[in-house]
C-alpha cells in the first residue's frame, strides 16, 4: 500500500516538526514551497496524500493543490493552515478538490487520523481505476478475438490499420495512444453486418457497386453505437464514427464539423484506411501517396506528412516456410492453413495472434495440420 505523504510549507520549523511526529506512521517527504512541491510531485510521485499550507509566497496552497490535481489526479489533497475562514475553505474545495481542510495548530492524533483516511481514499480510488482498466482491456481483447474468429479477413485489415495508426501517432508525439490504437483495431467491427462478398471487396481494394458503397457507409455507425455503450469507450466510438469524414467537412457523418474539429484519431484513421485500401489494390506506396496528396481537402496535411514519413518506403519482407513450433505472433500467413483432411483453419494474409497459435496447436494434436506453413515477417519484427 502506498503510504507516501508530501507536506508543503514555507516554514522550515513546521516541516521539521510534522516530519518528526508523522515519520513513524507514514513515508513522509517535505518541500519548502509550492514550486519545490510541484517538482517533488512530478519526480518522486505518485504520493498518496499531499498536505499544503494555504499562505505561501509566489503560489498559495489553493493554486498549488489545483496544479497537483493536474499532475496527479488520484492524489488526495489536504489543506493545513492557520488562516482558516469559510471563504478560503470554499475556494479550496472548489478549485483544488480538497479532501480535508485542517487548521493550525492541528492535534497530532487528528492529523494522523485524517492522513490515514487520505491513504484509504487513495487506495480505493486507485483500486477502482485499476479494476476498470483491467475490465476495459479485457473487453477490448474479447472483441478483438471474436473479430478474428468471426471474420478473419476484417481482422487482418484491422490489425494493419492499428499498426499503422500506432506508428503515425508516435511520429506525431502523441503521448497516450491507447484510444487511437483501439479505434484502429475495432474500426472495421461494423463490417460483420455486411455481406461477405462486400467485405471481401472492401478488404482487397476492389471497387464497390453503388449499393455496396451505400451499405459500407453505415458500418462505422454500427460499430460506434456498440462501443459507445461501454464505459470509457466514448472517445474511441467517436473516432470510429468519424472515420469517413473528410478534412474539409464533407463525408459521413454529415454535419458542420471540419478540420481540427474532427477528432484527431478519426483524421488519422481516415488517411490510414484510404492508404490501406489503395495498397490492397496492388499499387506501390509511391503511387499511393501521389494519389492521396492529389485529393485536395481530404486529409489533414500534418497527418499525411507524418504518414508518408513512416510508411512511404516499401517494407522489406522476409518470407519463409516454418513448422508449427516456429510460428510466432505478428507473422503473416502467405497461404491458407489447412488440416491434413483439407479443412480451412486460418485464411492467408492473417496476422497471427496468441489465439491463432493456440487453435493451431489444438488441431495439430487432434486431426493434424499441413506443414510447413508459409509466412512473411517484416524485417523490423525479426529484429525486435
C-alpha positions as CSV (number, residue, x, y, z in Angstrom):
1,X,0.0,0.0,0.0
2,X,1.3,3.4,-0.9
3,X,2.0,5.4,2.3
4,X,3.9,8.3,0.7
5,X,2.9,11.7,2.1
6,X,4.2,15.0,0.9
7,X,4.0,18.1,3.2
8,X,4.5,21.5,1.7
9,X,5.0,24.6,3.8
10,X,7.3,27.7,3.6
11,X,8.2,27.4,7.3
12,X,11.0,25.0,7.9
13,X,10.3,24.6,11.6
14,X,6.7,23.5,10.8
15,X,8.0,20.9,8.2
16,X,10.6,19.5,10.7
17,X,8.0,19.2,13.5
18,X,5.5,17.5,11.2
19,X,8.0,15.1,9.8
20,X,9.2,14.1,13.3
21,X,5.7,13.4,14.5
22,X,4.5,11.5,11.4
23,X,7.5,9.5,10.2
24,X,6.6,6.5,12.4
25,X,3.3,6.2,10.6
26,X,3.9,7.3,7.0
27,X,6.6,7.7,4.4
28,X,7.0,11.5,4.8
29,X,8.7,13.9,2.4
30,X,8.7,17.6,2.7
31,X,9.1,20.6,0.4
32,X,9.7,24.3,1.5
33,X,7.4,25.9,-1.0
34,X,4.9,25.4,-3.9
35,X,7.5,25.2,-6.7
36,X,9.6,22.7,-4.8
37,X,6.4,20.7,-4.0
38,X,5.4,20.5,-7.7
39,X,8.9,19.3,-8.6
40,X,8.6,16.6,-6.0
41,X,5.1,15.5,-7.2
42,X,6.5,15.3,-10.8
43,X,9.7,13.4,-10.0
44,X,9.1,11.5,-6.7
45,X,5.4,10.6,-7.1
46,X,2.9,9.2,-7.0
47,X,2.1,10.5,-3.5
48,X,-1.0,9.0,-1.8
49,X,-1.5,12.3,0.0
50,X,-0.3,15.9,-0.4
51,X,-0.7,18.3,2.6
52,X,-0.2,22.0,1.8
53,X,-0.2,25.3,3.8
54,X,-2.5,27.9,2.5
55,X,-0.4,31.1,2.8
56,X,2.9,30.6,0.8
57,X,4.8,33.2,-1.2
58,X,4.6,33.0,-5.0
59,X,1.8,30.5,-5.2
60,X,-0.7,29.9,-2.4
61,X,-1.9,26.5,-1.3
62,X,-5.2,26.7,-3.4
63,X,-3.3,27.2,-6.6
64,X,-0.7,24.6,-5.6
65,X,-3.2,21.9,-4.9
66,X,-5.1,22.7,-8.1
67,X,-1.8,22.0,-10.0
68,X,-1.2,18.9,-8.1
69,X,-4.6,17.6,-9.2
70,X,-3.5,18.3,-12.9
71,X,-0.2,16.3,-12.4
72,X,-1.5,13.5,-10.2
73,X,-5.4,13.4,-10.3
74,X,-5.6,10.4,-7.9
75,X,-3.5,12.0,-5.1
76,X,-5.6,13.0,-2.1
77,X,-5.1,16.7,-1.2
78,X,-5.4,18.2,2.2
79,X,-5.2,21.9,3.3
80,X,-3.5,22.8,6.6
81,X,-3.4,26.4,7.5
82,X,-3.5,28.9,10.4
83,X,-5.6,31.3,8.3
84,X,-8.8,29.4,8.2
85,X,-12.0,31.1,7.2
86,X,-15.1,29.9,5.4
87,X,-14.3,31.8,2.1
88,X,-10.9,30.2,1.8
89,X,-12.3,26.8,2.7
90,X,-15.0,27.0,0.0
91,X,-12.4,28.3,-2.6
92,X,-10.0,25.5,-1.7
93,X,-12.7,22.8,-2.1
94,X,-14.0,24.2,-5.4
95,X,-10.6,24.9,-7.0
96,X,-8.4,22.2,-5.6
97,X,-10.8,19.4,-4.9
98,X,-9.6,19.3,-1.3
99,X,-10.3,16.1,0.7
100,X,-10.0,17.8,4.1
101,X,-9.4,21.3,5.5
102,X,-7.5,21.5,8.8
103,X,-6.4,24.4,10.9
104,X,-3.1,25.1,12.7
105,X,-2.2,24.1,15.2
106,X,-3.6,20.7,14.4
107,X,-3.8,18.0,17.1
108,X,-1.3,15.2,16.1
109,X,-3.9,12.4,16.6
110,X,-6.4,14.2,14.4
111,X,-3.7,14.7,11.7
112,X,-2.7,11.1,11.8
113,X,-6.4,10.0,11.5
114,X,-7.0,12.3,8.6
115,X,-3.9,11.2,6.8
116,X,-4.9,7.6,7.3
117,X,-8.3,8.4,5.8
118,X,-6.5,10.0,2.9
119,X,-4.4,6.9,2.3
120,X,-7.5,4.7,2.3
121,X,-9.2,7.1,-0.1
122,X,-6.2,6.9,-2.4
123,X,-6.3,3.1,-2.1
124,X,-10.0,2.9,-3.0
125,X,-9.6,5.3,-6.0
126,X,-6.6,3.6,-7.5
127,X,-8.0,0.1,-6.9
128,X,-11.3,1.1,-8.7
129,X,-9.3,2.6,-11.5
130,X,-7.1,-0.5,-11.9
131,X,-10.2,-2.7,-11.9
132,X,-11.9,-0.6,-14.5
133,X,-8.8,-0.5,-16.7
134,X,-8.4,-4.3,-16.5
135,X,-12.1,-4.8,-17.2
136,X,-11.9,-2.4,-20.2
137,X,-8.8,-4.1,-21.6
138,X,-10.4,-7.5,-21.1
139,X,-13.5,-6.3,-23.1
140,X,-11.3,-5.0,-25.9
141,X,-9.4,-8.2,-26.0
142,X,-12.6,-10.2,-26.2
143,X,-14.0,-8.1,-29.0
144,X,-10.7,-8.4,-30.9
145,X,-10.5,-12.1,-30.6
146,X,-14.2,-12.5,-31.6
147,X,-13.5,-10.4,-34.7
148,X,-10.6,-12.7,-35.6
149,X,-12.8,-15.7,-35.4
150,X,-16.0,-14.3,-37.0
151,X,-14.3,-12.6,-39.9
152,X,-10.6,-13.3,-40.3
153,X,-10.4,-11.0,-43.4
154,X,-11.7,-8.0,-41.5
155,X,-9.4,-8.8,-38.6
156,X,-6.4,-8.9,-40.8
157,X,-7.2,-5.4,-42.2
158,X,-7.9,-4.1,-38.7
159,X,-4.5,-5.4,-37.5
160,X,-2.7,-3.5,-40.2
161,X,-4.7,-0.3,-39.5
162,X,-3.9,-0.4,-35.8
163,X,-0.2,-0.9,-36.5
164,X,-0.1,2.0,-39.0
165,X,-2.0,4.3,-36.6
166,X,0.4,3.5,-33.8
167,X,3.4,4.4,-35.9
168,X,1.8,7.7,-37.1
169,X,0.8,8.6,-33.5
170,X,4.3,8.0,-32.4
171,X,5.6,10.3,-35.2
172,X,3.2,13.0,-34.1
173,X,4.4,12.6,-30.5
174,X,1.0,11.7,-29.1
175,X,1.7,10.5,-25.5
176,X,-1.3,8.3,-24.8
177,X,-2.2,6.3,-27.9
178,X,-4.5,3.5,-26.4
179,X,-7.7,5.2,-27.7
180,X,-6.2,5.7,-31.2
181,X,-4.9,2.1,-31.4
182,X,-8.1,0.7,-30.1
183,X,-10.1,2.7,-32.6
184,X,-7.9,1.3,-35.4
185,X,-8.3,-2.2,-34.2
186,X,-12.1,-2.0,-33.8
187,X,-12.8,0.4,-36.7
188,X,-14.0,-2.3,-39.0
189,X,-16.1,-4.2,-36.5
190,X,-19.3,-3.0,-38.1
191,X,-18.3,-4.8,-41.3
192,X,-19.5,-8.0,-39.8
193,X,-23.0,-6.8,-40.7
194,X,-22.1,-6.6,-44.4
195,X,-22.5,-9.3,-47.0
196,X,-19.4,-11.5,-47.2
197,X,-18.7,-10.5,-50.8
198,X,-18.8,-6.8,-50.0
199,X,-16.4,-7.3,-47.1
200,X,-14.0,-9.2,-49.3
201,X,-14.1,-6.5,-52.0
202,X,-13.6,-3.8,-49.3
203,X,-10.6,-5.6,-47.7
204,X,-9.0,-6.4,-51.1
205,X,-9.3,-3.0,-52.6
206,X,-11.9,-3.9,-55.2
207,X,-14.4,-1.3,-56.5
208,X,-17.8,-1.4,-54.8
209,X,-21.1,-1.1,-56.5
210,X,-23.3,1.9,-55.6
211,X,-25.4,-0.4,-53.4
212,X,-22.4,-1.9,-51.7
213,X,-21.0,1.6,-51.1
214,X,-24.2,2.7,-49.5
215,X,-24.2,-0.4,-47.2
216,X,-20.5,0.1,-46.3
217,X,-21.1,3.8,-45.5
218,X,-23.1,2.7,-42.4
219,X,-20.7,0.3,-40.8
220,X,-18.8,3.0,-38.8
221,X,-22.1,4.0,-37.2
222,X,-22.9,0.4,-36.3
223,X,-19.5,-0.1,-34.5
224,X,-19.7,3.3,-32.8
225,X,-23.1,2.6,-31.4
226,X,-22.0,-0.7,-30.0
227,X,-18.8,0.6,-28.4
228,X,-20.4,3.8,-27.1
229,X,-22.3,1.6,-24.6
230,X,-19.0,0.5,-22.9
231,X,-17.7,2.8,-20.1
232,X,-14.6,4.9,-21.2
233,X,-15.0,3.9,-24.8
234,X,-16.9,7.0,-25.9
235,X,-13.9,8.7,-27.4
236,X,-13.0,5.5,-29.3
237,X,-16.6,5.3,-30.5
238,X,-16.4,8.9,-31.7
239,X,-13.1,8.3,-33.6
240,X,-14.8,5.3,-35.4
241,X,-17.9,7.2,-36.1
242,X,-15.9,9.9,-38.0
243,X,-13.6,7.6,-39.9
244,X,-15.1,8.5,-43.3
245,X,-15.2,12.3,-42.6
246,X,-13.0,14.4,-44.9
247,X,-10.9,17.2,-43.5
248,X,-12.9,19.8,-45.5
249,X,-16.1,18.7,-43.7
250,X,-17.6,16.6,-46.4
251,X,-18.4,12.9,-46.0
252,X,-20.1,10.9,-43.2
253,X,-21.4,11.7,-40.7
254,X,-23.0,14.8,-42.1
255,X,-22.7,18.0,-40.1
256,X,-20.7,21.1,-39.6
257,X,-17.5,19.6,-38.1
258,X,-14.4,20.1,-40.2
259,X,-10.7,20.5,-39.9
260,X,-9.4,20.3,-36.3
261,X,-13.0,19.9,-35.0
262,X,-12.9,16.4,-36.3
263,X,-11.3,14.1,-33.7
264,X,-7.5,13.7,-34.2
265,X,-7.8,9.9,-34.1
266,X,-10.5,10.0,-36.8
267,X,-8.3,12.2,-39.1
268,X,-5.5,9.6,-38.7
269,X,-7.9,6.7,-39.3
270,X,-9.3,8.2,-42.5
271,X,-5.9,8.6,-44.0
272,X,-4.8,5.1,-43.0
273,X,-7.9,3.5,-44.3
274,X,-7.5,5.1,-47.7
275,X,-3.8,4.2,-47.7
276,X,-4.6,0.6,-46.9
277,X,-7.4,0.4,-49.5
278,X,-5.1,1.7,-52.3
279,X,-2.2,-0.5,-51.3
280,X,-4.5,-3.6,-51.2
281,X,-5.2,-2.9,-54.9
282,X,-1.6,-3.7,-55.6
283,X,-0.3,-0.1,-56.0
284,X,3.2,0.8,-55.0
285,X,3.5,3.1,-51.9
286,X,4.9,5.9,-54.1
287,X,1.8,5.7,-56.3
288,X,-0.5,5.5,-53.3
289,X,0.9,8.7,-51.7
290,X,0.8,10.5,-55.0
291,X,-3.0,9.7,-55.2
292,X,-3.6,10.7,-51.6
293,X,-1.8,14.1,-52.0
294,X,-3.8,14.9,-55.1
295,X,-7.1,14.6,-53.1
296,X,-7.4,18.2,-52.2
297,X,-9.1,18.8,-48.8
298,X,-9.5,15.1,-47.9
299,X,-6.8,14.8,-45.3
300,X,-5.1,16.7,-42.5
301,X,-1.8,17.8,-44.2
302,X,0.1,17.3,-40.9
303,X,-1.1,13.7,-40.7
304,X,-0.5,13.0,-44.3
305,X,3.1,14.2,-44.0
306,X,3.6,12.0,-40.8
307,X,2.1,9.0,-42.6
308,X,4.4,9.4,-45.6
309,X,7.4,9.7,-43.3
310,X,6.7,6.4,-41.6
311,X,5.0,4.4,-44.4
312,X,6.5,6.0,-47.6
313,X,9.1,3.3,-48.2
314,X,8.2,-0.2,-49.4
315,X,8.5,-2.6,-46.5
316,X,11.3,-5.2,-46.7
317,X,9.6,-8.6,-46.3
318,X,11.1,-11.9,-45.2
319,X,9.3,-15.0,-46.5
320,X,9.8,-18.4,-45.0
321,X,8.3,-21.8,-44.6
322,X,8.2,-22.8,-40.9
323,X,6.9,-25.6,-38.7
324,X,4.1,-25.1,-36.2
325,X,6.6,-24.8,-33.4
326,X,8.4,-22.0,-35.2
327,X,5.2,-19.8,-35.6
328,X,5.2,-16.6,-33.6
329,X,2.7,-13.8,-33.2
330,X,2.8,-11.0,-35.8
331,X,3.8,-13.4,-38.5
332,X,1.5,-13.0,-41.6
333,X,0.3,-16.1,-43.5
334,X,1.2,-16.3,-47.1
335,X,-1.1,-19.3,-47.7
336,X,-4.3,-20.7,-46.1
337,X,-3.6,-23.0,-43.1
338,X,-5.4,-26.4,-43.6
339,X,-5.9,-29.6,-41.7
340,X,-4.5,-32.7,-43.3
341,X,-8.1,-33.5,-44.4
342,X,-8.4,-30.2,-46.2
343,X,-10.4,-28.2,-43.6
344,X,-9.6,-24.4,-43.7
345,X,-8.4,-23.2,-40.3
346,X,-7.0,-19.7,-41.0
347,X,-7.1,-17.7,-44.2
348,X,-4.0,-16.3,-45.8
349,X,-3.0,-12.6,-45.0
350,X,-3.9,-13.1,-41.4
351,X,-1.5,-11.7,-38.8
352,X,-1.1,-14.4,-36.2
353,X,-2.3,-13.8,-32.6
354,X,-1.9,-15.9,-29.5
355,X,-5.5,-17.3,-30.1
356,X,-4.5,-18.4,-33.6
357,X,-1.4,-20.2,-32.2
358,X,-3.5,-22.0,-29.6
359,X,-6.1,-23.0,-32.2
360,X,-3.4,-24.5,-34.5
361,X,-1.8,-26.4,-31.6
362,X,-5.1,-27.9,-30.6
363,X,-5.9,-29.0,-34.2
364,X,-2.3,-30.4,-34.6
365,X,-2.8,-32.6,-31.5
366,X,-6.2,-33.9,-32.7
367,X,-6.6,-34.1,-36.5
368,X,-3.2,-32.8,-37.7
369,X,-2.4,-29.7,-39.9
370,X,-0.4,-29.4,-43.1
371,X,3.2,-28.3,-42.6
372,X,5.4,-26.3,-43.3
373,X,3.4,-23.1,-43.1
374,X,4.4,-20.2,-45.3
375,X,4.6,-16.8,-43.5
376,X,6.0,-13.4,-44.1
377,X,7.6,-11.3,-41.4
378,X,8.6,-7.6,-41.7
379,X,12.3,-7.3,-41.0
380,X,11.7,-5.0,-38.1
381,X,9.7,-7.7,-36.4
382,X,12.5,-10.1,-36.8
383,X,15.0,-7.7,-35.2
384,X,12.8,-6.9,-32.1
